[in-house]
């Protein structure tokens, strides 16, 4: 899977943007619903690369017979991705 590398961010207009070589590119225009839904949807979209990376790490660790441990790098990466998706990062 190939997608635009991050970090993806929500801007003041609730668009999802990425900065590449000093240039801001809009990846998504969020609309519909209430203004709070715009913010929540933009946060979730912006967190997508982080959520995917965290989930890949968790699955790879479980596939190797491991299990995510509270306080581990994997655990903290997952928590950070969730916080970003919820607009708390």
Buried (B, 14 or more C-beta within 10 A) or exposed (E): EEEEEBEBBBEEEBBBBBEEEEEEEEBBEBEEEEEEEBBBBBBBBBBBBBBBBBEEBBEEBEEEEEEBEEEBEBBEBBBBBBBBBEBEB
